[in-house]
Amino acid sequence: MRIGASLLLIACGAILTFAVTAELNGVDLSAIGVILMIVGLAGLLITLVMVGTRRRTDIIHRGNSTTYIAPGDPADPVDPRY
């Protein structure tokens, strides 16, 4: 689930919880709205954690060869330590 889908679930849940006043037999729309908001919030947190911990990899093309350089590698041209 990406950020957009998470925000959509949170918005739909908030609408069902706070804005809809209709009643259906055997269905609690407020409870469904709260569940959607919780699922959307969990998806948003998981997505943000995954995006925050993703590693950066640079790809350098030199002639006929390709080099993959990970952060902290001594060959990293943008590493401020070297």
MARTIGU-211444 format. One record per atom (N, C-alpha, C): x, y, z; atom name. Coordinates in pm, 1 decimal. Layout:
N
{{X, Y, Z}, CA}
...
end
This chain:
82
{{86.0, -116.3, 0.0}, N}
{{0.0, 0.0, 0.0}, CA}
{{91.3, 123.4, 0.0}, C}
{{62.4, 216.0, -86.5}, N}
{{143.3, 336.3, -96.7}, CA}
{{78.5, 449.9, -18.0}, C}
{{141.7, 566.1, -19.6}, N}
{{94.7, 679.7, 58.2}, CA}
{{-42.8, 725.1, 10.8}, C}
{{-63.8, 729.7, -119.7}, N}
{{-192.3, 774.4, -173.0}, CA}
{{-307.1, 684.0, -132.5}, C}
{{-286.0, 553.1, -138.6}, N}
{{-390.4, 458.4, -98.2}, CA}
{{-418.8, 469.3, 51.0}, C}
{{-314.4, 490.0, 130.5}, N}
{{-332.9, 505.6, 274.7}, CA}
{{-414.9, 630.3, 305.9}, C}
{{-382.3, 739.6, 240.0}, N}
{{-457.7, 863.8, 261.8}, CA}
{{-602.7, 849.6, 216.1}, C}
{{-624.4, 775.3, 107.7}, N}
{{-760.3, 751.3, 60.2}, CA}
{{-840.9, 672.5, 163.8}, C}
{{-780.2, 568.5, 221.4}, N}
{{-849.5, 490.9, 324.3}, CA}
{{-880.3, 575.4, 447.3}, C}
{{-786.3, 659.9, 487.5}, N}
{{-808.7, 746.3, 603.2}, CA}
{{-922.5, 844.0, 574.8}, C}
{{-923.5, 902.3, 455.3}, N}
{{-1029.0, 997.6, 420.0}, CA}
{{-1165.4, 929.7, 412.7}, C}
{{-1172.1, 813.2, 350.0}, N}
{{-1300.8, 741.3, 341.7}, CA}
{{-1349.5, 700.9, 480.0}, C}
{{-1258.2, 657.8, 564.8}, N}
{{-1295.3, 622.3, 701.4}, CA}
{{-1346.2, 741.5, 780.3}, C}
{{-1282.6, 856.0, 762.3}, N}
{{-1327.0, 976.8, 832.1}, CA}
{{-1464.5, 1020.5, 782.7}, C}
{{-1488.0, 1008.3, 653.7}, N}
{{-1619.7, 1043.9, 600.4}, CA}
{{-1726.2, 952.3, 657.2}, C}
{{-1699.0, 821.3, 659.8}, N}
{{-1797.5, 728.2, 714.8}, CA}
{{-1820.2, 750.8, 863.8}, C}
{{-1716.0, 785.8, 935.5}, N}
{{-1728.5, 803.6, 1079.8}, CA}
{{-1797.8, 933.9, 1116.4}, C}
{{-1759.2, 1042.9, 1054.2}, N}
{{-1804.4, 1173.6, 1100.2}, CA}
{{-1912.0, 1239.3, 1014.0}, C}
{{-1924.1, 1202.8, 886.9}, N}
{{-2013.6, 1276.6, 799.2}, CA}
{{-2139.7, 1200.3, 760.2}, C}
{{-2135.1, 1070.6, 755.7}, N}
{{-2250.6, 993.2, 710.9}, CA}
{{-2344.1, 970.3, 828.6}, C}
{{-2470.2, 1007.9, 808.4}, N}
{{-2569.8, 989.8, 914.7}, CA}
{{-2670.5, 881.2, 880.0}, C}
{{-2657.3, 820.3, 763.2}, N}
{{-2750.1, 715.0, 723.0}, CA}
{{-2726.7, 590.5, 808.0}, C}
{{-2831.6, 510.6, 821.0}, N}
{{-2822.0, 387.4, 898.2}, CA}
{{-2862.5, 270.2, 811.0}, C}
{{-2787.7, 163.6, 822.7}, N}
{{-2817.9, 39.9, 752.1}, CA}
{{-2844.6, -69.0, 855.1}, C}
{{-2938.1, -157.1, 824.4}, N}
{{-2968.9, -265.3, 917.5}, CA}
{{-2851.3, -361.1, 926.8}, C}
{{-2801.9, -381.7, 1046.9}, N}
{{-2694.5, -476.6, 1070.4}, CA}
{{-2555.6, -427.1, 1036.3}, C}
{{-2541.2, -300.7, 995.5}, N}
{{-2410.1, -246.8, 958.3}, CA}
{{-2386.4, -118.1, 1035.5}, C}
{{-2275.2, -112.2, 1106.8}, N}
{{-2238.4, 8.7, 1179.2}, CA}
{{-2135.4, 84.7, 1096.0}, C}
{{-2180.3, 187.2, 1024.8}, N}
{{-2091.6, 262.1, 935.5}, CA}
{{-1981.4, 334.7, 1012.4}, C}
{{-2010.7, 374.7, 1133.7}, N}
{{-1909.4, 441.7, 1214.5}, CA}
{{-1794.5, 345.9, 1247.3}, C}
{{-1827.1, 222.6, 1281.5}, N}
{{-1723.3, 123.6, 1312.4}, CA}
{{-1641.1, 90.9, 1187.9}, C}
{{-1705.8, 79.4, 1073.5}, N}
{{-1633.7, 54.4, 948.6}, CA}
{{-1540.0, 171.1, 917.8}, C}
{{-1586.2, 292.7, 943.6}, N}
{{-1501.6, 409.9, 921.6}, CA}
{{-1379.0, 409.7, 1010.5}, C}
{{-1396.0, 373.1, 1136.3}, N}
{{-1282.2, 367.5, 1227.9}, CA}
{{-1183.8, 259.6, 1183.0}, C}
{{-1234.6, 145.6, 1139.9}, N}
{{-1148.2, 37.9, 1091.7}, CA}
{{-1069.1, 84.1, 968.8}, C}
{{-1135.6, 153.0, 876.3}, N}
{{-1065.6, 203.1, 757.5}, CA}
{{-957.1, 304.0, 795.3}, C}
{{-985.2, 389.2, 891.6}, N}
{{-884.2, 486.3, 934.3}, CA}
{{-764.5, 417.3, 998.2}, C}
{{-788.4, 314.5, 1078.5}, N}
{{-678.7, 241.8, 1143.1}, CA}
{{-593.6, 169.5, 1038.7}, C}
{{-658.4, 103.4, 942.4}, N}
{{-584.3, 32.6, 836.6}, CA}
{{-504.9, 132.5, 752.4}, C}
{{-564.3, 246.5, 720.0}, N}
{{-493.4, 348.8, 643.1}, CA}
{{-374.5, 405.5, 718.4}, C}
{{-389.8, 427.7, 848.5}, N}
{{-280.3, 478.8, 929.7}, CA}
{{-167.3, 376.5, 939.4}, C}
{{-202.7, 248.8, 957.4}, N}
{{-100.6, 143.5, 962.7}, CA}
{{-26.6, 134.1, 829.4}, C}
{{-99.0, 140.2, 718.4}, N}
{{-35.4, 136.5, 586.8}, CA}
{{55.2, 255.9, 564.3}, C}
{{13.0, 373.0, 610.3}, N}
{{94.2, 493.4, 595.8}, CA}
{{223.2, 481.7, 675.7}, C}
{{213.9, 433.5, 798.5}, N}
{{333.2, 418.6, 881.4}, CA}
{{429.9, 316.4, 821.9}, C}
{{377.6, 204.5, 774.5}, N}
{{462.9, 102.3, 713.9}, CA}
{{531.7, 156.7, 588.8}, C}
{{456.6, 230.0, 507.5}, N}
{{514.0, 287.6, 385.6}, CA}
{{624.1, 387.7, 418.7}, C}
{{600.7, 474.3, 516.9}, N}
{{701.0, 574.0, 553.7}, CA}
{{826.6, 509.2, 611.1}, C}
{{810.7, 402.7, 688.3}, N}
{{927.3, 332.0, 742.2}, CA}
{{1005.9, 267.2, 628.9}, C}
{{936.2, 206.2, 533.6}, N}
{{1005.4, 140.5, 423.0}, CA}
{{1077.3, 241.3, 334.4}, C}
{{1017.5, 356.2, 310.1}, N}
{{1081.3, 458.7, 228.0}, CA}
{{1201.7, 517.6, 301.4}, C}
{{1190.1, 533.2, 432.7}, N}
{{1298.7, 591.3, 510.5}, CA}
{{1419.1, 501.0, 524.6}, C}
{{1400.5, 371.1, 516.2}, N}
{{1512.1, 278.7, 534.4}, CA}
{{1566.8, 224.9, 403.1}, C}
{{1515.3, 272.2, 292.0}, N}
{{1562.0, 224.2, 161.7}, CA}
{{1704.0, 272.9, 135.6}, C}
{{1787.1, 186.0, 83.4}, N}
{{1926.4, 221.0, 55.9}, CA}
{{1938.0, 290.1, -78.9}, C}
{{2031.0, 381.5, -85.9}, N}
{{2060.7, 450.8, -210.8}, CA}
{{2171.6, 376.6, -282.6}, C}
{{2155.6, 355.1, -410.5}, N}
{{2259.2, 291.7, -491.8}, CA}
{{2280.0, 376.3, -616.4}, C}
{{2404.0, 410.7, -643.3}, N}
{{2437.2, 486.6, -763.3}, CA}
{{2482.0, 390.2, -871.9}, C}
{{2444.8, 420.8, -993.7}, N}
{{2487.5, 342.1, -1108.5}, CA}
{{2574.9, 430.9, -1195.4}, C}
{{2696.4, 387.6, -1217.1}, N}
{{2790.7, 464.9, -1296.5}, CA}
{{2823.4, 384.9, -1422.1}, C}
{{2801.0, 446.8, -1537.8}, N}
{{2831.3, 382.7, -1666.3}, CA}
{{2964.8, 437.5, -1716.8}, C}
{{3059.4, 346.8, -1741.5}, N}
{{3190.9, 384.6, -1793.9}, CA}
{{3221.4, 296.7, -1914.1}, C}
{{3208.4, 351.8, -2030.2}, N}
{{3238.0, 274.8, -2150.8}, CA}
{{3145.8, 155.6, -2164.0}, C}
{{3202.6, 36.3, -2158.6}, N}
{{3124.5, -85.9, -2173.7}, CA}
{{3091.4, -150.8, -2039.9}, C}
{{3129.0, -89.1, -1930.0}, N}
{{3104.6, -152.1, -1799.9}, CA}
{{3008.1, -67.1, -1717.1}, C}
{{2941.0, -131.1, -1623.4}, N}
{{2849.9, -64.5, -1531.4}, CA}
{{2892.6, -98.6, -1389.5}, C}
{{2897.5, 2.4, -1303.5}, N}
{{2939.5, -17.0, -1165.4}, CA}
{{2825.8, 24.9, -1073.2}, C}
{{2794.8, -58.7, -975.4}, N}
{{2695.5, -26.5, -873.4}, CA}
{{2770.1, 9.1, -746.2}, C}
{{2743.6, 127.3, -694.6}, N}
{{2814.6, 174.9, -576.3}, CA}
{{2714.4, 200.0, -464.8}, C}
{{2735.6, 136.4, -351.6}, N}
{{2649.9, 153.8, -234.8}, CA}
{{2702.9, 268.9, -149.6}, C}
{{2618.0, 331.6, -68.7}, N}
{{2665.4, 438.9, 19.8}, CA}
{{2773.2, 387.4, 114.6}, C}
{{2875.4, 467.7, 138.4}, N}
{{2983.2, 430.3, 227.6}, CA}
{{3094.7, 352.4, 160.1}, C}
{{3075.6, 318.6, 33.7}, N}
{{3177.9, 246.5, -41.9}, CA}
{{3293.2, 342.8, -70.3}, C}
{{3417.9, 300.4, -53.9}, N}
{{3531.2, 391.0, -81.9}, CA}
{{3532.6, 444.6, -224.4}, C}
{{3468.0, 375.9, -316.7}, N}
{{3464.3, 422.1, -455.3}, CA}
{{3350.5, 521.0, -480.0}, C}
{{3272.4, 552.4, -376.9}, N}
{{3157.9, 642.8, -391.3}, CA}
{{3208.5, 784.3, -419.0}, C}
{{3177.1, 841.2, -535.3}, N}
{{3229.1, 973.4, -569.2}, CA}
{{3167.2, 1087.4, -487.2}, C}
{{3051.6, 1065.3, -424.9}, N}
{{2986.4, 1171.3, -348.6}, CA}
{{3002.4, 1150.4, -198.1}, C}
{{3083.0, 1053.5, -157.9}, N}
{{3105.2, 1027.2, -16.9}, CA}
{{3193.2, 1139.2, 40.0}, C}
{{3146.8, 1217.5, 136.4}, N}
{{3224.4, 1331.5, 186.0}, CA}
{{3349.3, 1291.5, 262.6}, C}
{{3363.3, 1164.5, 299.7}, N}
{{3481.4, 1122.5, 374.2}, CA}
{{3603.2, 1108.9, 285.0}, C}
{{3585.5, 1104.8, 152.9}, N}
{{3697.5, 1080.6, 62.4}, CA}
{{3712.9, 1192.8, -35.1}, C}
end
